[in-house]
Structure formats: structure tokens, C-alpha cells
């Protein structure tokens, strides 16, 4: 049985820092490229995306649990809560996404060819059909999250208290099983990884954590024990994946276990960050700069893919030489991406987000 839940989630500033670190991990992988020893050994971008997924599952489930509480206490109707949930999601996600598409359409003929897939948030399916990325490759993650947002409220609103946690655990298992099934049907690892069911373990992990977090006031000791269980099981799975990778074992081991291991490990990270890490890690996650980058991390992620293309186009038309050293490119492209995200946040995103007040979850 789910214990009573507060009508609104508290702000968790260390989660902003985790978002920033996830975005920077993506930058390291994309701007240092695959032949760099750092990104070829440890897929920081993939880990960053999985951290984003667990964070999304955690925060969205927490929001929906509070909306569910409002519905059951007769403070709002199901229709109102569902409508407000989707409107708030649209206000947060769609403006940046569609602005990025407009930018992409200017610079890429390839994107124009497939633009309707993107406008309908089905680009992950398009990539799976193609068997490879086209321009705007990183936007597949937004399609996965949007598809998750469409279905997840049904689970949270309609499954009983007694079955909600087991159902979310089952969702995690379904993510693992989905990857096995996709591989069994001869989909490539790339094709399978583009499909939303393959990420239900990381998204579901966030949901499981949200329920445990909601219960922590009455079950504090169990919350702590569960976090350590997630830590050790997740770390064990990731160690098996790393060992398999270093010994040349089939990549299927990494593909099947990697998401689950990362999801479990990030449950420990997020679960502790939600209540506040202490010590050196807490000091890092409490840095104001990192928390600010976390606030603009959505724009940092969405816009960054276009920066090298824009920089090269600018260089060709002006005669400016773009540095070829990878670390210099990393610093250059990251800095430009962050400044674009800052501009987007202050001039577009934050003003639009003020409209969310019209769609509060509990009246």
C-alpha cells in the first residue's frame, strides 16, 4: 500500500546537477567521437541517456502519484489531472524540440526528407526502419520519452495501490525481455535500441524509485536498504558488461544487461540525490554552476547535435579555420551549445514555462 503522498514534489536541486552531468556525458561522446579511448571504453553518452531516462521515470511518476492523490481525495477529476499533465509536458518539451527542427531543416536536406516522422515524435521508429541514424540522430530519445509519457499515466492512474509497485517492477523486467525478443527476431542491436520497449527497464526503474521515495517517511530503513541493493546489483551487472567488453565476449551481453545495470545503479544515485548527498559528492552536486546547467540541460541536449554542422557551415562561408584537435573541438562545441541553451532558456523556455501555472495538478 502506498503511504500518503504530499500534494507537490519538493525541489531536489541535486537532481539538476545530475541532469547537467548526463548532458556533459553526451557531449564527451559526441564531440570527442568514437575513436577517443575515453568514449570507446566507457560509453558516457549512452550512460547519460540512461540517466536521463531514470530521472524522467522518477520525476514523472512522482508527479503522477501526486495527481493520483488529488483525484482520490476528490480535489480534482481524472480528466483535469490528465489534461494538465499533458499540457505541462507539451509546454516543457515541444517549443525547444520544434525550434531545433526548424534549425535542422535549414541545414539538412536529409532532415527534410524525414521531417514528418520527427513532427509526429516517431523518429525512433524511422531510425529503426532505416537501420541507421539520419540527421538529428540524438532526437530519438525524445520520441522514446514522449511515447512513454503518453502511456505511463494510464498505469499510474488505473492500477491499484497493491499492484502498482509490482507492475512497475514488471515493467523493468519487460524492458529486459523486450531486448531479448527483438534480438531473437533478428533485429540489430541498433534497431532494437531505437524502440521504446527496450528502455522500459530504465524508465520503469525511475517509477519504482518514485514509489519507494513516496513511502520513505514511514519506511525510511527499507528505503536505505533498497538503495544499497540497487547499488550492488547494478554495479555487478555493469561489471559483467565491462568484463564482457574487455574480453571480446559477444556484444549481446552488453546490449541485454547494460540498460538494466545502469538503471539499477542510477536508482541508487538518484535516490540519494533526491534526499541530498553529503560529503565530497554532495559538495559537487550542490555547485550552483552545475545546478544552473541542469536547468538548461534540455536545451543543451537538443541543440548540441547541430552545433558542429553550423560551425562548419560558418567556417566555409567566412574562411575561419575550425580547430581539428578533438579536445579543442569538444571545448568549442560544448561552449557554443551551452550559450545557445542559455539563450533559449532565458528568451523562450522560461517565459513559456510560466504558462504552466494555468495547469496546476491539484487545485
C-alpha positions as CSV (number, residue, x, y, z in Angstrom):
1,X,0.0,0.0,0.0
2,X,1.3,3.4,-1.0
3,X,1.7,5.7,2.0
4,X,0.3,9.2,1.9
5,X,1.9,11.5,-0.7
6,X,2.4,15.2,-0.4
7,X,0.4,17.3,-2.9
8,X,3.5,18.6,-4.6
9,X,7.1,17.4,-5.1
10,X,9.8,19.3,-3.3
11,X,12.5,20.8,-5.4
12,X,15.5,18.5,-5.5
13,X,18.5,20.7,-6.6
14,X,21.0,17.8,-6.8
15,X,18.9,16.3,-9.5
16,X,19.5,19.4,-11.6
17,X,23.3,18.6,-11.2
18,X,22.7,15.0,-12.4
19,X,21.0,16.4,-15.5
20,X,24.0,18.5,-16.2
21,X,26.4,15.6,-15.8
22,X,24.2,13.5,-18.1
23,X,24.3,16.2,-20.7
24,X,28.1,16.6,-20.4
25,X,28.5,12.8,-20.7
26,X,26.7,13.1,-24.1
27,X,28.9,15.9,-25.1
28,X,32.0,13.9,-24.3
29,X,30.8,11.0,-26.5
30,X,29.5,13.1,-29.4
31,X,32.2,15.8,-29.6
32,X,35.2,13.6,-28.8
33,X,33.9,11.0,-31.3
34,X,34.2,7.2,-31.1
35,X,37.9,6.8,-31.8
36,X,38.8,8.5,-28.5
37,X,40.0,6.0,-25.9
38,X,37.7,7.5,-23.2
39,X,34.4,7.3,-25.1
40,X,35.2,4.0,-26.8
41,X,35.9,2.3,-23.4
42,X,33.1,3.9,-21.4
43,X,30.1,4.9,-23.4
44,X,29.5,8.2,-21.5
45,X,26.8,9.3,-23.9
46,X,24.8,6.1,-23.6
47,X,25.1,6.3,-19.8
48,X,24.0,9.9,-19.9
49,X,20.9,9.0,-21.9
50,X,20.1,6.2,-19.4
51,X,20.5,8.6,-16.5
52,X,18.0,10.9,-18.3
53,X,15.6,8.0,-18.7
54,X,15.7,7.0,-15.0
55,X,15.4,10.7,-14.0
56,X,12.4,11.1,-16.2
57,X,10.7,8.0,-14.9
58,X,11.3,9.1,-11.3
59,X,10.1,12.7,-11.7
60,X,7.1,11.9,-14.0
61,X,5.9,9.1,-11.7
62,X,6.2,11.3,-8.7
63,X,4.1,14.0,-10.4
64,X,1.5,11.4,-11.4
65,X,1.4,9.9,-7.9
66,X,0.6,13.4,-6.6
67,X,-2.0,13.9,-9.3
68,X,-3.5,10.5,-8.3
69,X,-3.6,11.6,-4.7
70,X,-5.5,14.7,-5.8
71,X,-8.0,12.6,-7.8
72,X,-8.6,10.1,-4.9
73,X,-9.1,12.9,-2.4
74,X,-11.7,14.4,-4.8
75,X,-9.7,17.6,-5.2
76,X,-9.6,17.2,-9.0
77,X,-11.0,15.0,-11.7
78,X,-9.1,12.4,-13.6
79,X,-9.7,14.3,-16.8
80,X,-8.4,17.5,-15.3
81,X,-5.3,15.9,-14.0
82,X,-4.6,14.1,-17.3
83,X,-5.2,17.3,-19.3
84,X,-2.9,19.3,-17.0
85,X,-0.2,16.7,-17.1
86,X,-0.1,16.6,-20.9
87,X,-0.3,20.4,-21.3
88,X,2.6,20.8,-18.8
89,X,4.7,18.2,-20.7
90,X,3.9,19.9,-24.0
91,X,4.9,23.3,-22.7
92,X,8.2,22.0,-21.5
93,X,9.2,19.8,-24.4
94,X,7.6,20.9,-27.7
95,X,8.9,24.5,-28.1
96,X,12.6,23.5,-27.9
97,X,12.0,20.4,-30.0
98,X,10.2,22.2,-32.8
99,X,12.7,25.1,-32.8
100,X,15.5,22.5,-33.2
101,X,13.7,21.0,-36.1
102,X,13.4,24.4,-37.8
103,X,17.2,24.9,-37.4
104,X,17.8,21.4,-38.7
105,X,15.6,22.0,-41.8
106,X,17.8,25.0,-42.7
107,X,21.0,22.9,-42.7
108,X,19.9,19.4,-43.7
109,X,18.3,18.1,-46.8
110,X,18.2,14.7,-45.2
111,X,16.0,16.0,-42.3
112,X,13.6,17.5,-44.8
113,X,13.1,14.0,-46.3
114,X,12.0,12.5,-43.0
115,X,10.6,15.6,-41.2
116,X,7.1,14.2,-40.7
117,X,8.5,11.4,-38.6
118,X,10.0,14.0,-36.3
119,X,7.0,16.2,-36.1
120,X,4.9,13.2,-35.0
121,X,7.6,12.1,-32.5
122,X,8.1,8.9,-34.3
123,X,11.8,9.4,-35.3
124,X,12.9,6.5,-33.3
125,X,10.8,4.2,-35.4
126,X,12.1,5.8,-38.6
127,X,15.7,5.2,-37.4
128,X,14.8,1.6,-36.6
129,X,13.3,1.1,-40.1
130,X,16.4,2.7,-41.8
131,X,18.7,0.7,-39.6
132,X,20.9,3.8,-39.1
133,X,20.7,7.4,-37.9
134,X,19.9,10.3,-40.2
135,X,20.4,14.0,-39.3
136,X,19.1,14.8,-35.8
137,X,20.0,11.3,-34.6
138,X,20.0,12.3,-30.9
139,X,16.3,13.2,-31.0
140,X,15.3,9.5,-30.9
141,X,15.5,9.8,-27.1
142,X,12.8,12.5,-27.1
143,X,10.5,10.2,-29.1
144,X,11.0,7.4,-26.6
145,X,10.2,9.7,-23.7
146,X,7.2,11.2,-25.4
147,X,5.8,7.7,-26.1
148,X,6.4,6.8,-22.5
149,X,4.6,10.0,-21.3
150,X,1.5,9.0,-23.4
151,X,1.1,5.6,-21.8
152,X,2.6,5.9,-18.3
153,X,-0.3,8.0,-16.8
154,X,-2.7,5.1,-17.6
155,X,-0.6,2.8,-15.5
156,X,-0.3,5.2,-12.5
157,X,-3.9,6.3,-12.5
158,X,-5.7,3.0,-13.0
159,X,-3.5,0.3,-11.3
160,X,-4.5,-0.3,-7.7
161,X,-2.2,0.6,-4.8
162,X,-1.5,-3.0,-4.1
163,X,-0.4,-3.8,-7.6
164,X,1.3,-0.6,-8.6
165,X,4.8,-1.3,-7.3
166,X,4.8,-5.0,-8.7
167,X,3.5,-3.7,-12.0
168,X,6.4,-1.2,-12.3
169,X,8.9,-3.9,-11.3
170,X,7.3,-6.0,-14.1
171,X,7.8,-3.1,-16.4
172,X,11.5,-3.2,-15.7
173,X,11.6,-6.9,-16.5
174,X,9.7,-6.2,-19.7
175,X,12.4,-3.9,-20.8
176,X,15.0,-6.7,-20.4
177,X,12.7,-9.2,-22.1
178,X,11.9,-6.8,-25.0
179,X,15.6,-6.6,-25.9
180,X,15.9,-10.4,-25.8
181,X,12.8,-10.8,-28.1
182,X,14.0,-8.1,-30.5
183,X,17.4,-9.8,-30.9
184,X,15.6,-13.2,-31.2
185,X,13.6,-11.7,-34.2
186,X,16.9,-10.8,-35.8
187,X,16.7,-7.0,-35.2
188,X,20.1,-5.5,-35.0
189,X,21.1,-4.0,-31.6
190,X,20.8,-0.6,-33.1
191,X,17.2,-1.2,-34.4
192,X,16.1,-2.8,-31.1
193,X,17.7,0.1,-29.1
194,X,15.6,2.6,-31.0
195,X,12.3,1.1,-29.8
196,X,10.6,2.3,-26.6
197,X,10.1,-1.2,-25.1
198,X,13.8,-1.7,-25.0
199,X,14.1,1.2,-22.5
200,X,11.3,0.2,-20.1
201,X,13.8,-1.1,-17.6
202,X,15.4,2.4,-17.1
203,X,12.1,4.3,-17.4
204,X,10.4,1.8,-15.1
205,X,13.4,2.0,-12.7
206,X,12.5,5.6,-12.1
207,X,8.9,4.7,-11.5
208,X,9.9,2.1,-8.9
209,X,12.1,4.6,-7.2
210,X,9.4,7.2,-7.1
211,X,7.1,4.8,-5.2
212,X,9.8,3.9,-2.7
213,X,10.6,7.6,-2.3
214,X,6.9,8.3,-1.6
215,X,7.0,5.7,1.2
216,X,10.3,6.8,2.7
217,X,8.7,8.8,5.6
218,X,7.1,5.6,7.1
219,X,9.6,3.1,5.7
220,X,12.9,5.0,6.0
221,X,15.1,2.0,6.9
222,X,13.7,0.0,3.9
223,X,14.3,2.9,1.6
224,X,18.0,2.9,2.6
225,X,18.3,-0.8,2.3
226,X,16.7,-0.8,-1.2
227,X,19.1,1.8,-2.4
228,X,22.1,-0.2,-1.4
229,X,20.5,-3.3,-3.0
230,X,20.2,-1.3,-6.3
231,X,23.8,-0.1,-5.9
232,X,25.3,-3.6,-5.6
233,X,23.1,-5.4,-8.1
234,X,23.6,-2.6,-10.7
235,X,27.3,-2.4,-10.2
236,X,27.6,-6.1,-10.5
237,X,25.7,-6.1,-13.8
238,X,27.8,-3.2,-15.1
239,X,31.0,-5.1,-14.1
240,X,29.8,-8.1,-16.1
241,X,29.2,-5.9,-19.1
242,X,32.6,-4.2,-18.8
243,X,34.3,-7.6,-18.4
244,X,32.5,-9.0,-21.4
245,X,33.5,-6.0,-23.4
246,X,37.2,-6.1,-22.4
247,X,37.4,-9.9,-23.1
248,X,35.8,-9.7,-26.5
249,X,32.6,-11.5,-25.4
250,X,29.6,-11.1,-27.8
251,X,28.2,-7.6,-27.6
252,X,24.8,-9.1,-26.9
253,X,25.8,-9.3,-23.3
254,X,26.4,-5.6,-23.1
255,X,23.2,-4.9,-25.0
256,X,21.0,-7.0,-22.8
257,X,22.5,-6.3,-19.4
258,X,23.8,-2.7,-19.9
259,X,20.4,-0.9,-19.6
260,X,19.3,-2.9,-16.5
261,X,22.7,-2.5,-14.8
262,X,22.7,1.3,-15.5
263,X,19.1,1.6,-14.4
264,X,19.7,-0.1,-11.1
265,X,22.9,1.9,-10.4
266,X,21.2,5.2,-11.2
267,X,18.4,4.3,-8.9
268,X,21.0,4.4,-6.1
269,X,22.4,7.7,-7.4
270,X,19.0,9.4,-7.9
271,X,17.5,8.0,-4.7
272,X,20.3,9.5,-2.6
273,X,20.5,12.8,-4.6
274,X,16.7,13.2,-4.0
275,X,17.3,13.4,-0.3
276,X,20.7,15.0,-0.7
277,X,24.2,13.5,-0.9
278,X,26.7,14.7,1.8
279,X,30.5,14.7,1.7
280,X,32.6,15.4,-1.5
281,X,29.9,14.1,-3.9
282,X,27.3,16.3,-2.2
283,X,29.6,19.3,-2.5
284,X,29.9,18.7,-6.2
285,X,26.2,18.2,-6.7
286,X,25.5,21.4,-4.7
287,X,27.6,23.5,-7.0
288,X,25.5,26.4,-8.3
289,X,27.0,26.3,-11.7
290,X,26.2,22.6,-12.1
291,X,22.7,23.1,-10.9
292,X,22.2,26.0,-13.4
293,X,23.5,23.8,-16.2
294,X,21.0,21.2,-15.1
295,X,18.1,23.8,-15.5
296,X,19.1,24.4,-19.1
297,X,20.2,20.8,-19.8
298,X,17.2,20.1,-22.1
299,X,18.3,22.8,-24.5
300,X,22.0,21.7,-24.0
301,X,21.0,18.2,-25.2
302,X,18.6,19.1,-28.0
303,X,20.7,21.9,-29.7
304,X,24.1,20.3,-29.4
305,X,23.9,18.0,-32.3
306,X,23.5,20.9,-34.8
307,X,26.5,22.9,-33.5
308,X,29.3,21.2,-35.5
309,X,27.2,21.5,-38.7
310,X,26.5,25.2,-38.0
311,X,30.2,25.8,-37.1
312,X,31.5,24.1,-40.3
313,X,29.0,26.0,-42.4
314,X,30.1,29.2,-40.8
315,X,33.7,28.4,-41.4
316,X,33.2,27.5,-45.1
317,X,31.4,30.8,-45.7
318,X,33.8,33.1,-43.8
319,X,37.1,31.3,-44.2
320,X,37.5,30.8,-40.4
321,X,39.5,27.7,-39.6
322,X,37.8,25.2,-37.2
323,X,40.4,23.5,-34.9
324,X,40.9,19.8,-35.7
325,X,42.2,18.7,-32.2
326,X,39.4,16.7,-30.6
327,X,39.7,18.3,-27.1
328,X,39.7,21.8,-28.6
329,X,36.6,20.9,-30.7
330,X,35.0,19.4,-27.6
331,X,35.5,22.7,-25.6
332,X,34.4,24.8,-28.6
333,X,31.3,22.9,-29.4
334,X,30.3,22.5,-25.8
335,X,30.7,26.2,-25.1
336,X,28.6,27.2,-28.1
337,X,26.0,24.6,-27.2
338,X,25.7,25.9,-23.7
339,X,25.4,29.5,-24.8
340,X,22.7,28.6,-27.2
341,X,20.9,26.7,-24.4
342,X,21.2,29.7,-22.1
343,X,19.7,32.0,-24.7
344,X,16.9,29.5,-25.3
345,X,16.2,29.2,-21.6
346,X,16.0,32.9,-20.8
347,X,14.4,34.1,-24.0
348,X,11.9,31.2,-24.8
349,X,11.7,28.3,-22.4
350,X,11.4,30.1,-19.1
351,X,8.7,32.6,-20.3
352,X,6.7,29.7,-21.8
353,X,7.0,27.7,-18.6
354,X,5.2,30.4,-16.7
355,X,2.1,29.3,-18.5
356,X,2.3,26.0,-16.5
357,X,0.7,27.9,-13.7
358,X,-2.6,27.7,-15.6
359,X,-2.4,23.9,-15.5
360,X,-1.7,23.1,-11.8
361,X,-2.0,19.5,-10.7
362,X,-4.1,19.9,-7.6
363,X,-6.4,22.9,-7.1
